[in-house]
């Protein structure tokens, strides 16, 4: 499975939509127009909801919008692409991923300045309040967790690339993603999606 991750507000939704618009099933059609975000993979979220014991993880309104009679076993997931924007927000999540799935997956790690991540989150306090309490973190904590999570990626031998957001050189980035995943992606689709006025750039 190709996993799109990073932190909240780091371009994970935009990247997931890019794959979806290229005809790739990302496991979800959930989208929240209020924040121009979504497409979190429900089966991945369900596993970590059980792990955390937090019924509103990843955020309280998410489960009201997911219509699934049965969730797939996390260890057996065979989705082509799955977005889980929370993986590097808590090192324990990375440890659980390795414990259950090993290092067989491929990761696209979106990377945004943590100060801008927090500023973006704080600009929509009403939505921040919907988050799991696990995710309401300050800059030092998020920075430490992100750094430790990537160190675990390396320790476990995860195959990944880091994509800085906003993306300066999209042609090079698409080539790196294609090299990692073996999936051909369209530059023209990205140009249609990219809109710096959208809320996820704020």
GUZA-587433 format. One record per residue: x, y, z of N, C-alpha, C in turn; residue in one letter. Coordinates in nm, 2 decimals, always signed. Atoms other than C-alpha are relative to their C-alpha. Layout:
N
nc1	nc2	nc3	cac1	cac2	cac3	cc1	cc2	cc3	r
X	Y	Z	X	Y	Z	X	Y	Z	A $
...
end
This chain:
202
nc1	nc2	nc3	cac1	cac2	cac3	cc1	cc2	cc3	r
+0.08	-0.12	+0.00	+0.00	+0.00	+0.00	+0.09	+0.12	+0.00	X $
-0.07	-0.13	+0.00	+0.11	+0.36	-0.07	-0.07	+0.08	+0.10	X $
+0.06	-0.08	-0.11	+0.05	+0.57	+0.24	+0.04	+0.14	-0.01	X $
-0.02	-0.14	-0.01	+0.01	+0.94	+0.23	-0.01	+0.05	+0.14	X $
+0.00	-0.04	-0.14	+0.10	+1.09	+0.56	+0.08	+0.13	+0.02	X $
-0.07	-0.13	-0.03	+0.28	+1.38	+0.74	-0.06	+0.05	+0.13	X $
+0.08	-0.05	-0.11	+0.08	+1.59	+0.98	-0.13	+0.06	-0.06	X $
+0.11	-0.08	+0.05	-0.25	+1.76	+0.96	+0.05	+0.13	-0.06	X $
-0.02	-0.13	+0.06	-0.25	+2.07	+0.74	+0.14	+0.01	-0.07	X $
-0.13	+0.00	+0.07	+0.06	+1.97	+0.55	-0.01	-0.05	-0.15	X $
+0.02	+0.04	+0.14	-0.09	+1.89	+0.21	-0.03	-0.14	-0.03	X $
+0.04	+0.14	+0.02	-0.19	+1.53	+0.27	-0.13	-0.01	-0.08	X $
+0.13	+0.01	+0.08	-0.54	+1.59	+0.14	+0.02	+0.03	-0.14	X $
-0.02	-0.03	+0.14	-0.42	+1.76	-0.17	+0.07	-0.11	-0.07	X $
-0.07	+0.11	+0.06	-0.18	+1.48	-0.24	-0.10	-0.12	-0.03	X $
+0.10	+0.11	+0.01	-0.46	+1.22	-0.18	-0.09	+0.03	-0.12	X $
+0.09	-0.04	+0.11	-0.69	+1.41	-0.42	+0.07	-0.02	-0.13	X $
-0.08	+0.02	+0.13	-0.41	+1.41	-0.68	-0.01	-0.14	-0.04	X $
+0.01	+0.15	+0.04	-0.40	+1.03	-0.67	-0.14	-0.03	-0.05	X $
+0.14	+0.03	+0.04	-0.78	+1.01	-0.68	-0.03	+0.05	-0.14	X $
+0.03	-0.06	+0.13	-0.80	+1.24	-0.98	+0.07	-0.07	-0.11	X $
-0.07	+0.08	+0.09	-0.55	+1.02	-1.15	-0.06	-0.14	-0.02	X $
+0.07	+0.13	+0.01	-0.80	+0.73	-1.12	+0.04	-0.10	+0.09	X $
-0.04	+0.09	-0.10	-0.65	+0.57	-0.82	-0.10	+0.00	+0.12	X $
+0.09	+0.01	-0.12	-0.89	+0.44	-0.54	+0.08	+0.03	+0.12	X $
-0.07	-0.03	-0.12	-0.78	+0.60	-0.22	-0.07	-0.05	+0.13	X $
+0.07	+0.06	-0.11	-1.03	+0.41	-0.01	-0.11	+0.08	+0.07	X $
+0.09	-0.09	-0.06	-1.25	+0.70	+0.07	-0.04	+0.11	-0.09	X $
+0.04	-0.12	+0.07	-1.46	+0.98	-0.08	-0.04	+0.11	+0.10	X $
+0.04	-0.10	-0.10	-1.51	+1.17	+0.25	+0.08	+0.13	-0.03	X $
-0.07	-0.13	+0.02	-1.43	+1.54	+0.20	-0.08	+0.10	+0.08	X $
+0.06	-0.10	-0.08	-1.49	+1.83	+0.43	+0.03	+0.14	-0.07	X $
-0.02	-0.13	+0.07	-1.54	+2.15	+0.23	+0.04	+0.12	+0.09	X $
-0.03	-0.11	-0.09	-1.50	+2.37	+0.53	+0.15	+0.02	+0.01	X $
-0.14	-0.01	-0.01	-1.13	+2.29	+0.55	+0.08	-0.05	-0.12	X $
-0.07	+0.05	+0.12	-1.06	+2.16	+0.20	+0.08	-0.12	+0.03	X $
-0.08	+0.12	-0.04	-0.95	+1.83	+0.35	-0.09	-0.12	+0.02	X $
+0.07	+0.12	-0.02	-1.04	+1.47	+0.39	+0.07	-0.12	-0.07	X $
-0.05	+0.12	+0.06	-1.00	+1.13	+0.22	+0.09	-0.09	+0.09	X $
-0.07	+0.09	-0.10	-0.86	+0.97	+0.54	-0.06	-0.14	-0.03	X $
+0.04	+0.14	+0.02	-0.87	+0.59	+0.49	-0.07	-0.05	+0.12	X $
+0.08	+0.04	-0.11	-1.15	+0.46	+0.71	+0.05	-0.13	+0.07	X $
-0.05	+0.12	-0.07	-0.99	+0.12	+0.78	+0.12	+0.02	+0.08	X $
-0.12	-0.04	-0.08	-0.66	+0.27	+0.89	-0.05	+0.08	+0.12	X $
+0.05	-0.08	-0.12	-0.85	+0.52	+1.11	-0.07	-0.09	+0.10	X $
+0.07	+0.09	-0.09	-1.06	+0.24	+1.25	+0.10	-0.07	+0.09	X $
-0.10	+0.07	-0.08	-0.75	+0.05	+1.36	+0.05	+0.09	+0.11	X $
-0.06	-0.09	-0.10	-0.60	+0.35	+1.53	-0.10	+0.06	+0.10	X $
+0.11	-0.04	-0.10	-0.94	+0.45	+1.69	+0.00	-0.11	+0.11	X $
+0.00	+0.10	-0.10	-0.93	+0.11	+1.86	+0.12	+0.00	+0.08	X $
-0.12	+0.00	-0.07	-0.57	+0.14	+1.95	+0.00	+0.11	+0.10	X $
-0.01	-0.11	-0.09	-0.61	+0.48	+2.11	-0.12	-0.01	+0.10	X $
+0.12	+0.01	-0.09	-0.95	+0.39	+2.27	-0.08	+0.13	+0.00	X $
+0.07	-0.13	+0.01	-1.07	+0.74	+2.16	-0.11	-0.01	-0.11	X $
+0.11	+0.02	+0.10	-1.42	+0.70	+1.99	-0.01	+0.11	-0.11	X $
+0.01	-0.10	+0.10	-1.38	+1.03	+1.81	+0.13	+0.02	-0.08	X $
-0.12	-0.01	+0.09	-1.04	+0.97	+1.66	-0.03	-0.05	-0.14	X $
-0.09	-0.11	+0.00	-0.94	+1.11	+1.42	-0.07	+0.13	+0.03	X $
+0.07	-0.12	-0.04	-1.21	+1.38	+1.47	-0.15	-0.03	+0.01	X $
+0.13	+0.05	-0.04	-1.56	+1.37	+1.60	-0.10	-0.01	-0.11	X $
+0.10	+0.00	+0.11	-1.76	+1.44	+1.28	+0.03	-0.10	-0.10	X $
-0.05	+0.09	+0.11	-1.56	+1.19	+1.07	-0.09	-0.13	+0.00	X $
+0.07	+0.12	+0.00	-1.75	+0.88	+1.18	-0.15	+0.01	-0.04	X $
+0.14	-0.03	+0.05	-2.09	+1.04	+1.11	-0.01	+0.00	-0.15	X $
+0.00	-0.01	+0.14	-1.98	+1.06	+0.75	+0.05	-0.13	-0.07	X $
-0.06	+0.12	+0.06	-1.84	+0.71	+0.70	-0.11	-0.11	+0.01	X $
+0.11	+0.11	+0.01	-2.09	+0.44	+0.59	+0.06	-0.13	-0.04	X $
-0.05	+0.13	+0.03	-1.93	+0.10	+0.62	-0.06	-0.10	+0.10	X $
+0.06	+0.10	-0.09	-2.09	-0.21	+0.75	+0.11	-0.08	+0.07	X $
-0.11	+0.08	-0.06	-1.76	-0.38	+0.81	+0.13	+0.06	-0.04	X $
-0.14	-0.06	+0.03	-1.40	-0.25	+0.84	+0.09	-0.12	-0.03	X $
-0.10	+0.10	+0.04	-1.12	-0.44	+0.68	+0.11	-0.01	+0.11	X $
-0.10	+0.03	-0.09	-0.85	-0.60	+0.89	+0.13	+0.08	-0.04	X $
-0.11	-0.09	+0.03	-0.56	-0.35	+0.91	+0.12	-0.08	-0.05	X $
-0.12	+0.08	+0.04	-0.30	-0.62	+0.88	-0.01	-0.05	-0.14	X $
+0.02	+0.06	+0.13	-0.45	-0.74	+0.56	-0.04	+0.10	-0.11	X $
+0.05	-0.10	+0.09	-0.53	-0.41	+0.39	+0.09	-0.01	-0.13	X $
-0.06	+0.00	+0.13	-0.45	-0.42	+0.02	-0.03	+0.11	-0.09	X $
+0.03	-0.12	+0.08	-0.56	-0.08	-0.09	+0.12	+0.05	-0.08	X $
-0.11	-0.05	+0.08	-0.35	+0.08	-0.36	+0.06	+0.12	+0.07	X $
-0.05	-0.13	-0.07	-0.33	+0.42	-0.18	-0.09	+0.02	+0.12	X $
+0.08	-0.03	-0.11	-0.44	+0.51	+0.17	+0.06	+0.12	+0.07	X $
-0.05	-0.12	-0.07	-0.42	+0.85	+0.34	-0.02	-0.01	+0.15	X $
+0.01	-0.01	-0.14	-0.35	+0.87	+0.71	+0.09	+0.11	+0.05	X $
-0.08	-0.12	-0.02	-0.23	+1.22	+0.79	+0.06	+0.01	+0.14	X $
-0.04	-0.01	-0.14	-0.16	+1.14	+1.16	+0.12	-0.09	+0.04	X $
-0.10	+0.10	-0.04	+0.11	+0.88	+1.14	+0.12	+0.05	+0.07	X $
-0.12	-0.05	-0.06	+0.40	+1.10	+1.22	-0.03	+0.10	+0.11	X $
+0.04	-0.09	-0.11	+0.21	+1.30	+1.48	+0.02	-0.07	+0.14	X $
-0.02	+0.07	-0.12	+0.26	+1.03	+1.74	+0.10	-0.12	-0.03	X $
-0.09	+0.11	+0.03	+0.57	+0.79	+1.74	-0.06	-0.13	+0.03	X $
+0.07	+0.13	-0.04	+0.35	+0.52	+1.90	-0.08	-0.05	-0.12	X $
+0.07	+0.05	+0.12	+0.15	+0.51	+1.57	+0.10	-0.07	-0.09	X $
-0.10	+0.07	+0.08	+0.47	+0.43	+1.38	+0.03	-0.13	+0.05	X $
-0.04	+0.13	-0.06	+0.56	+0.16	+1.62	-0.11	-0.10	-0.02	X $
+0.11	+0.09	+0.02	+0.21	+0.01	+1.59	-0.01	-0.04	-0.15	X $
+0.00	+0.03	+0.14	+0.23	+0.03	+1.21	+0.10	-0.11	-0.03	X $
-0.11	+0.10	+0.02	+0.56	-0.16	+1.21	-0.04	-0.13	+0.06	X $
+0.03	+0.12	-0.07	+0.43	-0.41	+1.46	-0.10	-0.09	-0.08	X $
+0.11	+0.07	+0.06	+0.12	-0.50	+1.26	+0.03	-0.02	-0.15	X $
-0.01	+0.01	+0.14	+0.22	-0.44	+0.90	+0.15	-0.01	-0.05	X $
-0.14	+0.00	+0.04	+0.60	-0.44	+0.90	+0.04	+0.11	-0.08	X $
-0.05	-0.11	+0.09	+0.79	-0.24	+0.64	-0.03	-0.02	-0.14	X $
+0.03	+0.03	+0.14	+0.61	-0.36	+0.33	-0.06	+0.11	-0.08	X $
+0.07	-0.11	+0.06	+0.43	-0.03	+0.26	+0.10	+0.11	-0.05	X $
-0.07	-0.12	+0.05	+0.55	+0.28	+0.07	-0.06	+0.13	+0.06	X $
+0.05	-0.12	-0.07	+0.52	+0.62	+0.23	+0.04	+0.13	-0.07	X $
-0.02	-0.14	+0.05	+0.48	+0.97	+0.09	-0.02	+0.09	+0.12	X $
+0.00	-0.08	-0.12	+0.56	+1.20	+0.38	+0.00	+0.15	-0.04	X $
+0.01	-0.14	+0.02	+0.43	+1.55	+0.34	+0.07	+0.08	+0.11	X $
-0.08	-0.07	-0.10	+0.65	+1.80	+0.52	-0.02	+0.15	-0.01	X $
+0.03	-0.14	+0.00	+0.54	+2.15	+0.62	+0.06	+0.06	+0.13	X $
-0.05	-0.06	-0.12	+0.70	+2.39	+0.86	-0.11	-0.01	+0.12	X $
+0.10	+0.03	-0.11	+0.54	+2.30	+1.20	-0.06	+0.13	+0.05	X $
+0.06	-0.13	-0.04	+0.49	+2.67	+1.29	-0.12	+0.03	-0.09	X $
+0.11	-0.03	+0.09	+0.27	+2.70	+0.98	-0.11	-0.10	+0.01	X $
+0.10	+0.10	-0.03	+0.09	+2.37	+1.06	-0.09	+0.05	+0.11	X $
+0.07	-0.04	-0.12	+0.00	+2.50	+1.40	-0.08	+0.13	-0.03	X $
+0.08	-0.12	+0.03	-0.10	+2.84	+1.27	-0.12	-0.03	-0.08	X $
+0.11	+0.04	+0.08	-0.32	+2.68	+1.01	-0.11	-0.07	+0.08	X $
+0.10	+0.06	-0.08	-0.49	+2.46	+1.27	-0.07	+0.10	+0.09	X $
+0.05	-0.10	-0.10	-0.53	+2.75	+1.52	-0.09	+0.10	-0.07	X $
+0.09	-0.09	+0.07	-0.70	+2.96	+1.25	-0.14	-0.05	-0.01	X $
+0.14	+0.06	+0.00	-1.00	+2.73	+1.27	-0.02	-0.07	+0.13	X $
+0.01	+0.05	-0.14	-1.04	+2.68	+1.64	-0.13	-0.09	+0.01	X $
+0.12	+0.08	-0.01	-1.40	+2.55	+1.59	+0.02	-0.14	-0.06	X $
-0.02	+0.13	+0.06	-1.27	+2.26	+1.38	+0.11	-0.07	+0.09	X $
-0.10	+0.06	-0.09	-0.97	+2.20	+1.61	-0.06	-0.07	+0.12	X $
+0.07	+0.06	-0.12	-1.21	+2.13	+1.89	-0.06	-0.13	-0.03	X $
+0.05	+0.14	+0.04	-1.34	+1.83	+1.69	+0.10	-0.10	+0.01	X $
-0.11	+0.10	+0.00	-1.00	+1.67	+1.70	+0.00	-0.09	+0.12	X $
-0.03	+0.08	-0.12	-0.91	+1.39	+1.92	+0.10	+0.08	+0.09	X $
-0.09	-0.07	-0.09	-0.74	+1.53	+2.23	+0.14	-0.03	-0.02	X $
-0.14	+0.04	+0.03	-0.43	+1.34	+2.12	+0.07	+0.10	-0.09	X $
-0.06	-0.07	+0.11	-0.38	+1.58	+1.84	+0.01	+0.15	+0.03	X $
-0.01	-0.14	-0.03	-0.41	+1.92	+2.01	+0.14	+0.03	+0.06	X $
-0.13	+0.00	-0.05	-0.04	+1.96	+2.04	+0.07	+0.14	-0.04	X $
-0.07	-0.12	+0.02	+0.20	+2.26	+2.06	+0.12	-0.02	-0.10	X $
-0.11	+0.00	+0.10	+0.49	+2.34	+1.83	+0.12	-0.09	+0.05	X $
-0.11	+0.09	-0.04	+0.77	+2.17	+2.04	-0.04	-0.14	+0.00	X $
+0.05	+0.14	+0.00	+0.56	+1.85	+2.09	-0.01	-0.05	-0.14	X $
+0.02	+0.04	+0.14	+0.47	+1.83	+1.72	+0.14	-0.02	-0.06	X $
-0.13	+0.01	+0.06	+0.83	+1.89	+1.62	+0.08	-0.12	+0.05	X $
-0.07	+0.11	-0.06	+0.97	+1.63	+1.86	-0.06	-0.13	-0.05	X $
+0.06	+0.12	+0.04	+0.71	+1.37	+1.76	+0.03	-0.03	-0.15	X $
-0.03	+0.02	+0.14	+0.77	+1.43	+1.39	+0.14	-0.05	-0.02	X $
-0.14	+0.04	+0.01	+1.14	+1.40	+1.43	+0.02	-0.15	+0.04	X $
-0.01	+0.14	-0.05	+1.11	+1.08	+1.64	-0.06	-0.10	-0.10	X $
+0.08	+0.09	+0.09	+0.86	+0.93	+1.39	+0.09	-0.03	-0.12	X $
-0.09	+0.02	+0.11	+1.10	+0.98	+1.10	+0.12	-0.09	+0.03	X $
-0.11	+0.08	-0.04	+1.38	+0.83	+1.30	-0.04	-0.15	+0.01	X $
+0.05	+0.14	+0.00	+1.16	+0.52	+1.35	-0.02	-0.05	-0.14	X $
+0.01	+0.04	+0.14	+1.09	+0.51	+0.98	+0.13	-0.06	-0.05	X $
-0.13	+0.04	+0.04	+1.46	+0.48	+0.92	+0.04	-0.13	+0.08	X $
-0.04	+0.11	-0.08	+1.51	+0.23	+1.21	-0.07	-0.13	-0.06	X $
+0.08	+0.12	+0.05	+1.23	+0.00	+1.07	+0.03	-0.03	-0.15	X $
-0.02	+0.02	+0.14	+1.35	+0.03	+0.71	-0.12	+0.03	-0.09	X $
+0.11	-0.04	+0.08	+1.04	+0.20	+0.58	+0.05	+0.07	-0.13	X $
-0.03	-0.07	+0.12	+1.06	+0.31	+0.22	-0.09	+0.12	-0.02	X $
+0.08	-0.13	+0.00	+0.96	+0.67	+0.19	+0.07	+0.11	-0.07	X $
-0.05	-0.12	+0.04	+1.01	+1.00	+0.03	-0.06	+0.12	+0.08	X $
+0.06	-0.11	-0.07	+0.96	+1.34	+0.19	-0.03	+0.11	-0.11	X $
+0.05	-0.10	+0.09	+0.76	+1.60	-0.01	-0.02	+0.13	+0.07	X $
+0.03	-0.13	-0.06	+0.80	+1.96	+0.11	-0.12	+0.06	-0.05	X $
+0.12	-0.07	+0.04	+0.48	+2.15	+0.11	+0.00	+0.15	+0.05	X $
+0.04	+0.02	+0.14	+0.41	+2.38	-0.06	+0.11	-0.05	-0.09	X $
-0.10	+0.07	+0.09	+0.58	+2.20	-0.35	+0.05	+0.10	-0.10	X $
-0.07	-0.10	+0.09	+0.83	+2.42	-0.54	+0.02	-0.06	-0.14	X $
-0.03	+0.07	+0.13	+0.93	+2.17	-0.82	-0.09	-0.12	-0.02	X $
+0.10	+0.10	+0.01	+0.62	+1.97	-0.90	+0.05	-0.11	-0.10	X $
-0.04	+0.10	+0.09	+0.78	+1.80	-1.20	+0.10	-0.10	+0.06	X $
-0.10	+0.09	-0.07	+1.07	+1.66	-0.99	-0.07	-0.08	+0.10	X $
+0.07	+0.07	-0.11	+0.83	+1.57	-0.71	-0.08	-0.12	-0.06	X $
+0.08	+0.11	+0.07	+0.60	+1.37	-0.95	+0.09	-0.11	-0.04	X $
-0.09	+0.10	+0.04	+0.90	+1.19	-1.09	+0.05	-0.08	+0.12	X $
-0.04	+0.08	-0.12	+1.01	+1.09	-0.73	-0.11	-0.09	+0.04	X $
+0.12	+0.08	-0.04	+0.66	+0.97	-0.65	-0.01	-0.12	-0.10	X $
+0.01	+0.11	+0.09	+0.65	+0.77	-0.97	+0.11	-0.10	+0.01	X $
-0.11	+0.09	-0.02	+0.99	+0.62	-0.90	-0.03	-0.09	+0.12	X $
+0.03	+0.08	-0.13	+0.88	+0.51	-0.55	-0.12	-0.09	-0.02	X $
+0.13	+0.07	+0.00	+0.53	+0.39	-0.64	-0.02	-0.09	-0.13	X $
+0.02	+0.06	+0.13	+0.55	+0.28	-1.01	-0.13	+0.04	-0.06	X $
+0.12	-0.05	+0.05	+0.23	+0.48	-1.07	+0.03	+0.12	-0.08	X $
-0.02	-0.12	+0.09	+0.22	+0.73	-1.36	-0.11	+0.10	+0.04	X $
+0.08	-0.11	-0.04	+0.08	+1.06	-1.26	+0.00	+0.12	-0.10	X $
+0.01	-0.11	+0.10	-0.04	+1.36	-1.47	+0.03	+0.14	+0.06	X $
-0.03	-0.14	-0.03	+0.12	+1.70	-1.44	-0.12	+0.09	-0.02	X $
+0.12	-0.09	+0.03	-0.19	+1.86	-1.60	-0.10	-0.01	+0.11	X $
+0.10	+0.02	-0.10	-0.41	+1.71	-1.33	+0.04	+0.08	+0.13	X $
-0.05	-0.08	-0.11	-0.19	+1.87	-1.06	-0.03	+0.14	-0.02	X $
+0.02	-0.14	+0.03	-0.21	+2.20	-1.23	-0.14	+0.05	+0.01	X $
+0.15	-0.03	-0.02	-0.59	+2.18	-1.23	-0.04	+0.01	+0.15	X $
+0.03	+0.00	-0.14	-0.59	+2.10	-0.86	+0.06	+0.11	+0.08	X $
-0.08	-0.09	-0.08	-0.33	+2.34	-0.74	-0.07	+0.14	+0.00	X $
+0.06	-0.13	-0.01	-0.49	+2.66	-0.61	+0.05	+0.06	+0.13	X $
-0.06	-0.06	-0.13	-0.28	+2.87	-0.36	-0.10	+0.08	+0.08	X $
+0.09	-0.08	-0.07	-0.59	+3.06	-0.26	-0.09	-0.09	+0.10	X $
+0.07	+0.10	-0.09	-0.74	+2.74	-0.10	+0.04	+0.01	+0.14	X $
-0.02	-0.02	-0.14	-0.77	+2.72	+0.27	+0.12	-0.08	+0.05	X $
-0.12	+0.08	-0.05	-0.50	+2.44	+0.30	+0.13	+0.07	-0.01	X $
-0.12	-0.07	+0.01	-0.24	+2.69	+0.20	+0.01	+0.11	+0.11	X $
+0.00	-0.11	-0.10	-0.33	+2.93	+0.48	+0.07	-0.04	+0.13	X $
end
